Amino acid sequence: MPGRDPHSGAAVRIRKAIALVNSVADEAGDEEITPTEIAEAIRDCLELTDVDSVPNVRRYLGEALDAVSDGMPADFVAMTLYAALGALREGSPD
């Protein structure tokens, strides 16, 4: 589709991962979200080929996944995912 951002699929997945992490940070909802669920959401982002076409996006996603594995606070994981989203936006065509 002409004019469509080729990275929008990755952006949508990264935003979903951010929303999941933010819900943990805000302690929203009745359901407890596990680190495994957060890691799965980040791995879903890493599976997209879009993340390879923009510098640093894969690196930031990898750092976010490592942060989950290391037990870092949700705020730190979210900040790293926001960095991935920002890098993706910077690499998108105008």
MDAnalysis code that builds the backbone (N, CA, C; Angstrom):
import MDAnalysis as mda
import numpy as np

u = mda.Universe.empty(282, n_residues=94, atom_resindex=np.repeat(np.arange(94), 3), trajectory=True)
u.add_TopologyAttr("name", ["N", "CA", "C"] * 94)
u.add_TopologyAttr("resid", np.arange(1, 95))
u.add_TopologyAttr("resname", ["MET", "PRO", "GLY", "ARG", "ASP", "PRO", "HIS", "SER", "GLY", "ALA", "ALA", "VAL", "ARG", "ILE", "ARG", "LYS", "ALA", "ILE", "ALA", "LEU", "VAL", "ASN", "SER", "VAL", "ALA", "ASP", "GLU", "ALA", "GLY", "ASP", "GLU", "GLU", "ILE", "THR", "PRO", "THR", "GLU", "ILE", "ALA", "GLU", "ALA", "ILE", "ARG", "ASP", "CYS", "LEU", "GLU", "LEU", "THR", "ASP", "VAL", "ASP", "SER", "VAL", "PRO", "ASN", "VAL", "ARG", "ARG", "TYR", "LEU", "GLY", "GLU", "ALA", "LEU", "ASP", "ALA", "VAL", "SER", "ASP", "GLY", "MET", "PRO", "ALA", "ASP", "PHE", "VAL", "ALA", "MET", "THR", "LEU", "TYR", "ALA", "ALA", "LEU", "GLY", "ALA", "LEU", "ARG", "GLU", "GLY", "SER", "PRO", "ASP"])
u.atoms.positions = np.array([
    [0.848, -1.169, 0.000],
    [0.000, 0.000, 0.000],
    [0.898, 1.238, 0.000],
    [0.761, 2.130, -0.988],
    [1.604, 3.322, -1.053],
    [1.355, 4.231, 0.137],
    [2.447, 4.821, 0.639],
    [2.347, 5.764, 1.742],
    [2.269, 5.098, 3.109],
    [2.170, 3.789, 3.136],
    [2.090, 3.081, 4.418],
    [3.495, 2.948, 4.993],
    [3.613, 3.181, 6.285],
    [4.893, 3.043, 6.965],
    [5.271, 1.568, 7.008],
    [6.412, 1.185, 6.417],
    [6.785, -0.227, 6.408],
    [7.121, -0.774, 7.795],
    [7.304, 0.092, 8.763],
    [7.665, -0.333, 10.116],
    [6.471, -0.337, 11.072],
    [5.274, -0.078, 10.549],
    [4.122, 0.064, 11.450],
    [3.801, -1.227, 12.193],
    [4.031, -2.386, 11.582],
    [3.780, -3.655, 12.276],
    [4.666, -3.794, 13.498],
    [5.924, -3.439, 13.356],
    [6.848, -3.497, 14.488],
    [6.445, -2.475, 15.545],
    [6.045, -1.293, 15.110],
    [5.639, -0.252, 16.064],
    [4.432, -0.708, 16.873],
    [3.485, -1.355, 16.222],
    [2.291, -1.846, 16.924],
    [2.685, -2.883, 17.968],
    [3.559, -3.807, 17.605],
    [3.984, -4.847, 18.561],
    [4.771, -4.248, 19.725],
    [5.630, -3.277, 19.433],
    [6.409, -2.650, 20.504],
    [5.467, -1.895, 21.442],
    [4.475, -1.201, 20.873],
    [3.505, -0.489, 21.725],
    [2.723, -1.458, 22.615],
    [2.385, -2.635, 22.076],
    [1.679, -3.641, 22.884],
    [2.562, -4.116, 24.037],
    [3.838, -4.317, 23.753],
    [4.771, -4.732, 24.808],
    [4.892, -3.630, 25.864],
    [4.953, -2.382, 25.421],
    [5.025, -1.252, 26.356],
    [3.769, -1.199, 27.222],
    [2.611, -1.385, 26.612],
    [1.356, -1.357, 27.378],
    [1.338, -2.460, 28.424],
    [1.836, -3.625, 28.065],
    [1.896, -4.736, 29.008],
    [2.813, -4.404, 30.189],
    [3.982, -3.870, 29.877],
    [4.940, -3.503, 30.930],
    [4.384, -2.376, 31.791],
    [3.761, -1.396, 31.155],
    [3.188, -0.284, 31.919],
    [2.073, -0.747, 32.846],
    [1.313, -1.752, 32.429],
    [0.255, -2.249, 33.312],
    [0.853, -2.898, 34.553],
    [2.025, -3.483, 34.418],
    [2.720, -4.040, 35.578],
    [3.225, -2.908, 36.466],
    [3.812, -1.896, 35.849],
    [4.358, -0.769, 36.609],
    [3.257, -0.024, 37.362],
    [2.071, 0.068, 36.742],
    [0.947, 0.771, 37.362],
    [0.141, -0.123, 38.291],
    [0.477, -1.415, 38.292],
    [-0.256, -2.410, 39.071],
    [-1.741, -2.384, 38.747],
    [-2.041, -2.199, 37.458],
    [-3.430, -2.136, 37.006],
    [-3.976, -3.538, 36.758],
    [-5.258, -3.682, 36.916],
    [-5.920, -4.938, 36.590],
    [-5.884, -5.944, 37.722],
    [-6.749, -6.915, 37.597],
    [-6.852, -7.958, 38.608],
    [-5.881, -9.098, 38.341],
    [-5.474, -9.205, 37.106],
    [-4.649, -10.314, 36.676],
    [-3.173, -9.970, 36.839],
    [-2.412, -10.883, 37.384],
    [-0.980, -10.643, 37.531],
    [-0.275, -11.027, 36.232],
    [0.545, -10.133, 35.749],
    [1.307, -10.380, 34.526],
    [2.697, -10.827, 34.945],
    [3.122, -11.937, 34.377],
    [4.396, -12.532, 34.765],
    [5.532, -12.026, 33.876],
    [6.757, -12.112, 34.358],
    [7.905, -11.775, 33.521],
    [7.953, -12.613, 32.239],
    [7.476, -13.836, 32.315],
    [7.449, -14.695, 31.125],
    [6.545, -14.101, 30.047],
    [5.399, -13.552, 30.446],
    [4.490, -12.926, 29.483],
    [5.118, -11.679, 28.856],
    [5.824, -10.917, 29.662],
    [6.503, -9.728, 29.144],
    [7.604, -10.144, 28.166],
    [8.383, -11.139, 28.553],
    [9.455, -11.626, 27.681],
    [8.889, -12.139, 26.361],
    [7.755, -12.805, 26.418],
    [7.119, -13.315, 25.204],
    [6.704, -12.165, 24.284],
    [6.168, -11.103, 24.857],
    [5.772, -9.940, 24.055],
    [6.989, -9.308, 23.381],
    [8.104, -9.255, 24.080],
    [9.329, -8.691, 23.497],
    [9.869, -9.626, 22.423],
    [9.833, -10.932, 22.674],
    [10.289, -11.897, 21.653],
    [9.439, -11.794, 20.387],
    [8.140, -11.522, 20.552],
    [7.272, -11.322, 19.389],
    [7.781, -10.162, 18.536],
    [8.252, -9.114, 19.190],
    [8.818, -7.970, 18.468],
    [10.096, -8.366, 17.738],
    [10.921, -9.155, 18.408],
    [12.201, -9.564, 17.826],
    [12.026, -10.481, 16.620],
    [10.889, -11.157, 16.510],
    [10.636, -12.050, 15.385],
    [10.369, -11.304, 14.085],
    [10.008, -10.039, 14.176],
    [9.690, -9.256, 12.975],
    [10.962, -8.845, 12.235],
    [10.946, -8.956, 10.931],
    [12.110, -8.543, 10.141],
    [12.239, -7.024, 10.094],
    [11.158, -6.306, 10.356],
    [11.189, -4.838, 10.362],
    [12.254, -4.289, 11.304],
    [12.491, -4.994, 12.404],
    [13.420, -4.472, 13.401],
    [14.864, -4.511, 12.918],
    [15.139, -5.273, 11.873],
    [16.499, -5.340, 11.334],
    [16.796, -4.218, 10.349],
    [15.758, -3.567, 9.850],
    [15.970, -2.542, 8.833],
    [16.278, -1.170, 9.410],
    [16.182, -1.033, 10.724],
    [16.458, 0.246, 11.385],
    [17.521, 0.014, 12.456],
    [18.601, 0.799, 12.416],
    [19.669, 0.613, 13.410],
    [19.166, 0.740, 14.848],
    [19.711, -0.072, 15.703],
    [19.498, -0.052, 17.157],
    [18.182, -0.627, 17.656],
    [17.197, -0.845, 16.805],
    [15.918, -1.353, 17.296],
    [16.102, -2.738, 17.899],
    [16.761, -3.637, 17.183],
    [16.990, -4.994, 17.697],
    [17.828, -4.942, 18.980],
    [18.805, -4.052, 19.024],
    [19.659, -3.935, 20.217],
    [18.830, -3.532, 21.434],
    [17.968, -2.509, 21.271],
    [17.131, -2.069, 22.388],
    [16.159, -3.162, 22.828],
    [15.590, -3.871, 21.878],
    [14.677, -4.959, 22.234],
    [15.422, -6.056, 22.984],
    [16.638, -6.354, 22.545],
    [17.464, -7.342, 23.240],
    [17.792, -6.899, 24.651],
    [18.066, -5.602, 24.813],
    [18.350, -5.075, 26.147],
    [17.107, -5.159, 27.043],
    [15.946, -4.903, 26.467],
    [14.706, -5.006, 27.244],
    [14.467, -6.449, 27.681],
    [14.719, -7.384, 26.782],
    [14.563, -8.799, 27.118],
    [15.548, -9.212, 28.211],
    [16.780, -8.742, 28.097],
    [17.777, -9.015, 29.146],
    [17.348, -8.421, 30.485],
    [16.770, -7.218, 30.435],
    [16.330, -6.554, 31.662],
    [15.229, -7.359, 32.353],
    [14.313, -7.912, 31.569],
    [13.260, -8.760, 32.139],
    [13.902, -9.978, 32.790],
    [14.831, -10.588, 32.070],
    [15.519, -11.781, 32.569],
    [16.298, -11.493, 33.853],
    [16.860, -10.285, 33.938],
    [17.648, -9.903, 35.109],
    [16.785, -9.410, 36.278],
    [15.470, -9.341, 36.063],
    [14.578, -8.904, 37.138],
    [14.565, -7.404, 37.359],
    [14.922, -6.648, 36.345],
    [14.905, -5.189, 36.466],
    [13.469, -4.694, 36.628],
    [13.285, -3.518, 37.219],
    [11.938, -2.972, 37.407],
    [11.233, -2.723, 36.065],
    [9.913, -2.808, 36.105],
    [9.108, -2.613, 34.900],
    [9.364, -1.261, 34.254],
    [9.602, -0.222, 35.062],
    [9.871, 1.110, 34.510],
    [11.114, 1.102, 33.622],
    [12.135, 0.375, 34.038],
    [13.369, 0.292, 33.252],
    [13.116, -0.439, 31.942],
    [12.361, -1.533, 32.004],
    [12.043, -2.294, 30.788],
    [11.243, -1.415, 29.832],
    [10.256, -0.694, 30.356],
    [9.445, 0.187, 29.514],
    [10.296, 1.266, 28.869],
    [11.214, 1.840, 29.624],
    [12.084, 2.888, 29.082],
    [12.908, 2.344, 27.911],
    [13.381, 1.120, 28.029],
    [14.168, 0.511, 26.968],
    [13.296, 0.234, 25.744],
    [12.058, -0.177, 25.966],
    [11.141, -0.384, 24.849],
    [10.785, 0.933, 24.173],
    [10.638, 1.999, 24.952],
    [10.409, 3.320, 24.360],
    [11.598, 3.737, 23.493],
    [12.799, 3.389, 23.904],
    [13.988, 3.684, 23.097],
    [13.919, 2.931, 21.771],
    [13.474, 1.684, 21.795],
    [13.322, 0.902, 20.559],
    [12.280, 1.542, 19.654],
    [11.173, 1.971, 20.234],
    [10.122, 2.622, 19.450],
    [10.624, 3.929, 18.854],
    [11.378, 4.699, 19.637],
    [11.946, 5.952, 19.134],
    [12.916, 5.711, 17.992],
    [13.755, 4.707, 18.115],
    [14.698, 4.378, 17.044],
    [13.944, 3.955, 15.792],
    [12.858, 3.219, 15.960],
    [12.047, 2.790, 14.830],
    [11.425, 4.004, 14.129],
    [10.936, 4.938, 14.893],
    [10.345, 6.160, 14.317],
    [11.400, 6.972, 13.565],
    [12.596, 7.088, 14.145],
    [13.661, 7.839, 13.494],
    [14.053, 7.212, 12.167],
    [13.949, 5.893, 12.091],
    [14.334, 5.191, 10.874],
    [13.229, 5.077, 9.848],
    [12.014, 5.558, 10.194],
    [10.880, 5.480, 9.272],
    [10.980, 6.572, 8.221],
    [10.525, 6.270, 6.999],
    [10.533, 7.285, 5.965],
    [9.557, 8.403, 6.290],
    [9.875, 9.598, 5.881],
    [8.982, 10.749, 6.149],
    [7.772, 10.744, 5.268],
])
